[in-house]
């Protein structure tokens, strides 16, 4: 008799889970006499109980508001569904409706960037750029290429979109103008001018003197170069890659991250036994904790001067750019300059202390030794006047937030958090407040994430 009651209770719990997935509450009353009929409706077998999501479904994901805050969108896989589907509901919880594939593509995703008026939202989907407009509540595809486009952002005026493609940053004018390439990062070694022998040099000079057509050709090349200066490409060394390409709101700078994987690091091997080939294959995995770490550096590309400055390449070694510190600017002799500098905000009258300006580096060189900290991200204020950067120590015990001088890469420390064990990922959250002069961030200094 007790066994029958236990089975009734278990059946009731499982049926409650099933009914709760349909957003309703069912109160079950059962007796030992009805236990046999309940068991027939839901057999207590291993195959039946272990169905998991097929039995009770999955919780909704990607829950988000519509841009006008009148509807809620989410993805939901109900019990028995093969895949998740898109749904919408009114803000009061009524009018639940499953969207068709076509309707779902007209709904802006959870990830994306709005303009200030929230009338436009740009986002990446399947490697292409899309734009949602509030005027017609439709999504328009802006790019359709074989290359992968990512990290789309609207300019402050809402007239252009910047996005990354193949290690470079581009700008798309929404008025229909051509796409403009802002950076020119290239992989592989930098090509060198062929070394000429004395006889070859003499022959070239003689050609210039004897042939008037060659003289005119060289004069035209010099004139064109003066009118339109040639943009020098930036060559990445080794296995370096470019990430987080971001155009400043003022359109004057491009911040980016150079990632250099550790050459001596070894990834763990995870075997996959169930494969379509019938042979055991390896699953890509990470390195072990404590193994050699890669290097990350944040650079700022000045569009007007085509120069690159490195964030934190200071005399204190915060970024550890030994090559930049030692070499410096040979003509000005400012390598290793010490002292302090001050940058005054003319509008507010507040002073922001900065470190001394440092010479720019022509291209991203590999640091001679691993830096004591790794810069993970950088974020511009909405008005484009300030840049904040977050860094962690190589032992993951210290997290620091800095104010960055975009002209010289000098740092002003704003907040530092240390933990003898390790700094948790919650402490990596930070951003600018609407006043463009204050930062919000999470800290675990009190023992809690606040």
N, C-alpha and C positions, 0 to 999 in steps of 0.2 A: 504493500500500500504506500509506504514511504517512497519507494522507487518511482511509483507512478506520479506522486505529487511533485517530486523533484523534476521529473520530465515536463510536467505541466508548467512549473515555474520557469524552466529554461526556455520552453516554447514561448511563454508570455514575454520574456525579455527580448528574444530575437524578433518577435512580431512588433514589439514596441520600437525597436531600432528601425525596422522596415517602415513603420508608419510615421516615425519622426522625420524620416528622409523626405516625406511628402508634406512636411510642415503641418502635421495634425497630430493630436494626442488621442490615443485609443486606450480606454480602460478595459482590461480583460478580466472577466470573471470566469473561473473554470473550476470544475469539480473532478473528482477522480472518475466519475462516470463518463465525462466527455473527453477524457485524456486520449482515448484511442482515436477519436475523430480528429483531434488537433494534431496528433502525431502523423496521421495520414496526410494532412494538408502540408505539413513541414516535416519531412523525415529527418530524424536526428542521426545522420550518417556523416562520415568524415568528408565525403565528396560534397555534401550539401552545406555543412558548416564552414568548410574551408574555401568557399567561393569568394570571400572577401568583398571587394568593391562590386562584384557582380550581384552580391546579395543585398547590400545596403546602399550602394552607390558611393560617390565621393563628395567631399565638401566643396562648395563653390570656390572658385579662384578668380583672380584678376577683377575683384569687385571695385567698381569705380562709378563716379557720378558722371552724368552727361554734362557737357559744358554749360548748359543753362540751369543745372541743378534740379531738373524736374523729373529725371529718370535715373535708374540705377542699372548698370550693365554688369554682367558677370558671366563666367564660363562654368558650366555645370555638367557633370556626368551622372545621370540618374541610374538607378538600379536597372540592369539589363541593357543599357546603352553600350554600343561598341566604342564610341569616342565621345568626348565632351562637346557640348553645343553651346552657342551663345544665347543668352536670355536677357530680357529687359523687364522692368517692373516700374510702376509709378513710385514716387517718393513715399507714399503712404503704405506701400507694400501690396497694393492691389494691381490688377491688370498684368499678371505674369504672362509673358508671351515668349515662345521659342522663336528665335530669328532664323530665317533661311540663310543659306551660304552667301547669297548676294547682299541681303540686308546686313549681315554681320560685317561684311567688308566695308560698309559705309559708316560703321561705328568707330570712332577714334579709340585707340588702344589705351591701356593704363599708362604706358610709357610714351612720352612725347613732350614737346615744348610748346607752350602757348605764347602768344604775344601779350602785351600788357592789357589789352581790352578783352582778351580771351575770345576773340572772334576768329583766330586762325590757330591751328595746331599742326606742327610738322613732326613726322615720325618716320622711322625706317621699318620696312617690312620685306622679308625675303630678299634682302640685299638691295632694295630700291627705296627711293624717297617718295613719300606721299604727303599730301596737304589736305587737311580738313578745314572747311570754311563754314562759318555760321550762317552766311547769307543764304545758302541753299542746303545746308546740313548734309553735304556730300563730300566724299573723299576723291581727290584727283591724284593720279599717279604722275609724278614729275620726271622720273628717270626710269629707264628700262634698258639696262645694260647687262653685260655678262660680268662686269666688275662688281665688287661688293661695296656699296655705299653705306656709310654709318655715321653716327653722331651728328644728325642734322640739327641746326639751331637757326632761329630767326634773328635777324639783326634788329636793333631797337626800334627802327622805323617800320619794321614789318614788311619791307619791300624786297629783301633779299634773304637767301638761305645759304648758310655755310654747311659743308659736309665733308667728310673724309672719304678718300678713295685711293687705294694703292699707295699708302704711306704719304699722301699729300692732301692739302686742304684746298677746296674749291668753293667758289661763290656762284650761286645761281640767282639771276635777276628774275623776279616774278613777273616783270613786265614783258618778258619774252626775249630779253637780250641774251647774248651768248654767255656760256659758262666761262668764268675766269679762274685760272689756276694761280694760287697765291704762294705756294711753296714748291720747291723742286728738290725733294729728297730722292736720292738714287742709291741703289745697292751696287756693290762691287767696288773694285779699286778705282781711284781717280786716275783718269788717263793723263799721261805725261807727254809733253812736247818732245818730238824726236830730237835726239842729239845729232847735230850736223858737224861734219868734218870741216876743216878750214877751206878745202876746195869747194865744198857744197855751199858754204857761206859766201865765198867769192862769186860763185856762179849766180846765186840769188841776187846779190847786189848788182852784178853786171846786167842781169835781165831788167832790173828796174831802170838802169841808166840808158839802155839801148832801145827799149820798147816803150813808146808813149802810151799805148793802150794799157800796159801794166801799171804805169804811173797813175793814170786816170782811175783805174780799178781800185788801186790802193787808197787814193784820195776819197773815193766814194765810200769805201768801207770805213774809213776813219770818220767821215761825216755822219754816216748812219749810226755808228757806235756812239758818237757824241750826242746826237739827237735822241737816241733810244739806247740807254746803257744796257749792256748785256747782263742778264740775271745769271749769276753764277750758281750752278747746282751744288747741293750739299751731299756729299757721299758718305753713306753709312759704312762703318767698318765692321768686319767680321760678321757676326750673327745679330747685329743691332737691328732693332725694329723701332718704328715710331708709333706712339699711341697718344690718345687724348689730345688730338689736334683741336685747338679752340681759338677762334677769332675773338679778340677783345671787342667789347661793345663800341669802342671808339673807332675800330677798324684800323688801328695803328700797329697792333702787335698780334702775333700768333704764339700762344704757349703750347708746349708739347712735352712729351716724356720720351726719353731714349731708354730703351730696355736692352740690357746686355745679359743674356743667360750665362750662368756659371759654367765654364768649360769643363771643370773637374767634377761637377755634380752628376750623380747617378740616380736615375729614376727606378722606382720599384717595379717589379714585373708581376702583373696579376693575370693569371691564365683564364681564358674563356674556353670552356669545354663544349658548350652547345653552340656550334657554328654551322653555317650553311655549307661550308666546304667539307665538314666531317673531320677536320684536323684542329688540334688545339692551337689557339691564337692568343696573342698578347693584347691586353687592354691597356691603353695609355694611362699612366698614373703619375703621381707627383713624387718628388724626392722625399727622403726621410727627414724628420725633424732634426735640426742640427747640422744638416749637410751644407755644403757650400751654397751661398746665396748669390743670385744674380745682382747686377748693379742697375739702379734706376737713377736717372738725372732729369731734371726739368730745365728746359731751355726756353728762352724768349726770343723769337725772331722778329726783328724790327723791319717792317715792310718798307719803310722809306729808305733806310740806309743799308738794308740787306745784311745786317749784322746779327750775330747770335751772342747773347749773354747767358751765362749759366747761373741758376739760382743757388745762392749760398756759397759761391766760390770765394770764400773769405780767408783772411789770414789765420783765423782760428781753426780752420780745417773742418768746418761743419759739413761741407760737401766733399771735402777731400780732393779737390781738383788740383793735384800736385803740379800737373803740367801747366795749367793756366797761371798758378801762383808763381811758379819759378820763371816762366817765360815772360809773361806780362807784355807791356808795350815798351819795346826797346827804345823808341824815340822819346817818349815822355818820361820813362824811368819810374812808372808808378807801381811796378811789381812789388807786392808785399807792403803797400802803403798802410800805415796805421793811423790811429786817431779816430775822430768821430765827425759825422756830418749830420746836418739837420735839414729836413724838408718841410717847409711851412705850407699849410693849407690856407690859401688866401681868403677863401670864402668863410671859413669858420674861425680862423685865428688860432686853431689848435696846432701844436707842433708834433710831428711824428719823427722820432729819432731813428736814423738809419745808419748802417755801416758805411765805410768809405767806398766810393765807386771803384770798380775794377775793370780792367781791360776786357774787351770782347774777344771771344774765340772764333776763328774763321769757320770751324766745322766741329762736330761732336767728337772729340778725341776720347779714346778709352782711358779712364783714369789710371795712373801708374800704380795705385794701391787702392783696395776697397775703401770707400768712404765710411766714416763711423756711423752715418745715418743714411737712410734711404728716403728720398722724397717720393711720396705716393700720388699726390694729386695737387692741383692748383685751381683756384676758382676766382673769377673776376667779379667785382661788384657790378651792379646793374648799370651804373653810370660809366664804368670802365676806368675809373680813376685809381682803383686799388686792386691789388692781387694778393690773395692769401694762399699759403701753401701748408700742407700737412706732411710731417716726416716722422719716421719711427727709427729707433736705434736698431742696429743689426741683431741685437739679442732680444728685440721685441719687448724690452722692459721700460722704454721711455717713448712717449708720444709728445710731439711739439707742434705748435701752430705758429706760423710766422707771417708777418707782413712783408711783402716783397717789393722792392724798388724795380720796376720793369726796365728802367734805363740802364741799371748797372748790376742787377741781381742781388743787391745787398739785402740783408735780413734784419728784421726787428722782431724779437721774440715776444709773442702775445700770451701764450699759455703753454705750460709743460706739465705733463703727468707722468709720474714714475711708479712702477710697481715691481717689487723684488721678484715676483713670480713672472708675470707677463701682463701686458696691457691688452685688455679685451677688445674685440672688434666694435663694440658699441661706442667706444671712445674715438672712433674714426669719423663720426658724423660731425659735420660743421657746415656753415654757410653764412651768407650775408643777410642782414636784416634790411627791411625796406628803406631805411634812412641812408644806406650805402656807407655808413661809418661804424656800424656795430656788427659784431660777429656772434652767432649762436654756435654752441658746441656742446657735446655730451662729455661728461667727466665721471670717472669712478673714484675720485679722490676721497669721497666720504664712505666708500664701500658699497655704494649703490650707484646705478646709472642715473645721473641727473643732468 
